[in-house]
């Protein structure tokens, strides 16, 4: 049986646009309306009366599924959520927090008339929630980029580009053996989207330039200290490191930068306020966590208004001299 997602894909529009064509809730251009109607006819799509009824009601509430799974950095998550709250309140919307990761929770929230739209965080590369979202007549935005996005809009930081940027910079500094000290093992094992993309960018850039790169999971607390000590002992030829683990950063950055007469070039990938607190970094790449939340919510509100948006929107990374940033905050 065809779904509203199938209609959206066939017409080349968002799910919300299909919903607005059927409900008449928003003004849609004639050309777009005709494409949607043609897709509905070709697919013999017949939405349930209850779904049409839901499309015409508004709660001014956005559902936010933000499961705090093991290994997730709460500091960054809360910065993203703060950006979402800021943008939602500026547009007279509230957020309803959904704290588990089950697809059926999304179904209950939407079909129970609790929310008008959905923001979904902690996205995995092969996320089981995508199928559910594609079947719902509800505008949705993923904060992440799974391998298969279907018709769901995705907004995130470009972690793959950040990995490439860091690897390229470490190689420019003369390093021939580089390492990514990254997320905890459980995050990598779940194939969380951002972690997979960061690894792909970092390793891919190193391979293209004939440099050896390795990836090492790391706990997000003081337990990272012995893990990093063992890493350095077993791999003394590592001279360049990308460190992406906000919880481990203050514990292991000094050891990574220099120990027993060794010096390493270390780039931190984290929110700017954290990198500024660590002296001796070679460079830093800011994760604009609050801006991610603002951008994701703004895009969702555009979908609610029936606007067309890019299916994938990634905030680009930029390299900043950590030494300059540290000097600026202490002067």
C-alpha positions in Angstrom: 0.0 0.0 0.0 1.5 3.4 -1.0 2.3 5.9 1.7 2.4 9.7 1.8 6.2 9.3 1.6 5.8 7.4 -1.7 3.7 10.3 -3.1 6.2 12.9 -1.9 9.1 11.0 -3.6 7.1 10.5 -6.8 6.2 14.3 -6.9 9.6 15.4 -5.8 8.3 17.4 -2.9 8.3 17.1 0.9 5.8 15.1 2.9 4.3 18.3 4.4 3.7 19.7 0.9 1.6 16.6 0.0 -0.2 17.0 3.3 -1.0 20.6 2.5 -2.2 19.8 -1.0 -4.7 17.3 0.5 -5.8 19.4 3.4 -5.9 22.8 1.7 -4.2 24.2 4.8 -1.6 26.2 2.9 -1.3 27.9 -0.5 0.6 25.7 -2.9 1.7 26.7 -6.4 -0.5 25.3 -9.2 2.5 23.5 -10.8 3.4 21.8 -7.5 -0.3 20.9 -6.7 -0.6 19.3 -10.2 2.5 17.2 -9.6 1.2 16.0 -6.2 -2.2 15.2 -7.6 -0.8 13.3 -10.5 1.4 11.3 -8.1 -1.6 10.5 -5.9 -3.6 9.3 -8.9 -0.7 7.2 -10.3 -0.1 5.5 -7.0 -3.7 5.2 -6.1 -3.0 6.7 -2.8 -5.9 7.0 -0.4 -5.0 8.6 3.0 -7.1 7.7 6.0 -9.7 10.2 7.0 -8.1 10.4 10.5 -4.8 11.5 8.9 -6.5 14.3 6.9 -8.2 15.4 10.2 -4.9 15.5 12.0 -3.3 17.6 9.2 -5.9 20.3 9.8 -5.3 20.7 13.5 -2.4 22.5 15.1 -1.0 22.2 18.6 2.0 24.6 18.2 4.1 21.9 19.8 7.1 20.3 18.2 8.1 16.8 19.4 11.8 16.4 20.1 13.1 12.8 20.3 16.5 13.1 22.1 17.4 9.7 23.6 20.4 10.0 26.0 22.0 6.8 25.1 25.3 5.5 26.6 28.3 7.4 25.4 26.3 10.5 24.3 27.9 13.8 25.3 25.1 15.6 27.2 26.9 19.0 27.1 26.7 19.1 23.3 23.2 17.7 23.2 22.0 20.3 25.6 23.6 23.1 23.5 21.7 21.8 20.4 18.5 21.6 22.4 19.0 25.1 23.6 19.2 26.3 20.0 16.0 24.5 19.3 14.2 26.0 22.2 15.4 29.5 21.2 14.1 29.2 17.7 10.8 27.4 18.7 9.9 30.1 21.3 10.7 32.9 18.9 8.0 31.4 16.6 5.5 30.7 19.4 6.1 26.9 19.5 6.9 24.7 22.5 8.9 21.5 22.6 7.7 18.1 23.9 10.7 16.0 24.9 10.5 12.3 24.0 13.4 10.6 25.8 13.4 7.1 24.4 14.5 5.9 21.0 11.6 3.8 19.9 9.9 4.4 16.5 6.4 3.8 18.0 6.9 6.7 20.4 7.0 9.0 17.3 3.8 7.4 16.0 2.0 7.9 19.3 3.0 11.5 19.6 1.8 12.4 16.1 -1.4 10.3 15.9 -2.3 11.3 19.4 -2.5 14.9 18.2 0.3 15.8 20.7 2.6 17.5 18.2 2.6 19.2 14.8 6.1 18.2 13.7 9.1 16.2 14.8 12.8 16.8 15.5 14.8 13.6 15.8 18.3 13.4 17.4 21.1 10.8 17.9 20.6 9.4 14.4 22.3 6.2 13.4 23.6 5.5 9.9 20.9 2.8 9.4 18.2 4.2 11.7 15.0 2.2 12.2 13.1 5.4 12.9 13.3 6.5 9.3 10.8 4.0 8.1 8.3 5.2 10.7 8.8 8.8 9.9 8.3 8.2 6.2 4.9 6.6 6.9 3.7 9.5 9.1 1.8 12.5 7.6 4.0 14.8 9.8 6.8 17.2 8.9 10.1 15.9 10.3 13.7 16.8 10.5 16.6 14.5 11.4 19.5 16.1 13.3 22.0 13.7 11.6 22.6 12.2 8.2 21.8 8.5 7.9 23.0 6.4 5.0 19.4 6.3 3.6 17.4 9.5 4.2 14.3 8.5 2.2 12.1 11.6 2.0 13.2 13.0 5.4 14.9 16.3 5.7 18.3 16.2 7.4 20.2 19.0 9.1 23.6 18.6 10.8 27.2 19.7 11.1 29.3 18.3 8.2 31.3 15.8 10.2 32.8 14.1 7.2 34.1 17.4 5.9 35.5 18.1 9.4 37.4 14.8 9.4 38.9 15.6 6.0 39.8 19.1 7.1 41.6 17.9 10.3 43.5 15.1 8.5 44.6 17.5 5.8 45.8 20.1 8.3 47.7 17.5 10.3 49.4 16.3 7.1 50.2 19.9 6.2 52.0 20.2 9.5 54.3 17.3 8.5 52.7 14.4 10.2 53.0 11.0 8.5 51.1 8.9 11.1 47.9 10.4 12.4 45.1 9.2 14.7 41.5 10.0 15.5 40.8 9.7 19.2 37.1 9.8 19.1 33.8 8.7 20.5 33.3 5.9 23.1 33.2 2.4 21.7 29.5 2.0 22.2 28.8 5.1 19.9 31.0 3.6 17.2 29.4 0.2 17.6 25.9 1.7 17.2 27.1 3.3 14.0 25.9 6.7 15.1 25.8 8.9 12.0 28.2 11.6 13.1 30.9 9.2 14.2 30.7 7.1 11.0 31.0 10.3 8.9 33.9 11.7 10.9 35.8 8.4 10.5 35.1 8.3 6.8 36.3 11.8 6.2 39.5 11.5 8.4 40.6 8.1 7.1 39.6 8.9 3.5 41.7 12.1 3.4 44.7 10.3 4.8 44.5 7.5 2.3 44.2 9.9 -0.6 47.5 11.5 0.6 49.3 8.3 1.3 49.4 8.8 5.1 48.7 6.2 7.7 45.6 6.9 9.9 44.1 5.0 12.7 40.9 5.3 14.7 40.7 4.8 18.5 37.5 4.8 20.6 37.9 6.6 24.0 35.8 6.8 27.2 34.2 10.2 27.9 35.6 10.7 31.4 38.8 10.2 33.4 38.8 6.6 32.3 40.2 7.9 29.1 43.6 8.6 30.7 44.9 4.9 30.8 43.3 4.3 27.4 45.3 7.1 25.8 48.5 6.2 27.7 48.3 2.7 26.3 47.6 4.0 22.8 50.7 6.2 22.9 52.9 3.5 24.4 51.9 1.1 21.6 52.0 3.6 18.8 55.0 6.0 19.5 55.1 7.0 15.9 51.7 8.9 16.1 52.6 12.5 15.8 49.3 14.1 14.8 45.9 13.6 16.5 42.3 14.7 15.9 40.6 14.6 19.3 36.8 14.4 19.2 35.5 13.5 22.7 34.3 16.5 24.7 34.2 14.5 28.0 37.8 13.2 27.6 39.2 16.4 26.3 40.4 18.0 29.6 41.7 14.7 30.9 43.8 13.6 27.9 44.6 16.6 25.8 47.8 17.6 27.8 49.1 14.0 27.5 48.4 13.9 23.8 50.0 17.2 23.2 53.3 16.3 24.9 54.7 13.6 27.2 58.3 12.5 28.0 59.8 14.9 25.5 57.4 14.1 22.7 55.4 16.8 21.0 52.3 16.0 18.9 50.0 18.3 16.9 46.5 18.0 18.3 43.4 19.4 16.7 40.3 19.5 18.9 36.8 19.0 17.3 34.3 20.4 19.9 32.3 23.5 20.8 34.6 26.6 20.8 34.3 27.2 24.6 35.8 23.8 25.3 38.8 24.1 22.9 39.6 27.6 24.4 40.1 26.0 27.8 42.9 23.7 26.6 46.3 25.3 26.0 48.7 23.9 23.5 46.3 22.7 20.8 47.6 23.1 17.3 44.1 24.1 16.0 40.5 23.6 16.7 37.3 23.0 14.7 34.2 24.4 16.3 31.0 22.3 16.5 28.4 25.1 16.4 26.0 23.1 18.5 23.5 25.8 19.3 23.4 26.9 15.6 22.6 23.3 14.6 19.5 23.4 16.8 18.4 26.7 15.5 18.9 25.7 11.9 17.1 22.4 12.3 14.1 24.0 14.0 14.0 26.9 11.4 13.9 24.3 8.6 11.1 22.3 10.3 9.1 25.5 10.7 9.6 26.2 7.0 8.2 22.7 6.3 5.2 23.4 8.5 4.6 26.5 6.3 4.6 24.4 3.2 7.9 25.7 1.9 10.3 23.6 -0.1 13.7 23.1 1.6 16.9 21.3 0.6 16.7 17.6 1.6 20.2 17.6 3.2 21.6 20.7 4.9 25.1 20.5 6.5 26.8 23.3 8.3 30.4 23.5 7.0 33.4 23.2 9.3 36.1 25.8 9.7 39.6 25.6 11.1 40.6 28.1 13.8 44.0 28.6 15.5 43.5 27.4 19.0 46.4 29.4 20.2 44.8 32.6 18.9 41.5 31.7 20.4 43.1 31.0 23.8 44.9 34.3 23.6 41.7 36.2 22.8 39.9 34.8 25.8 42.7 35.6 28.3 43.6 39.1 27.0 
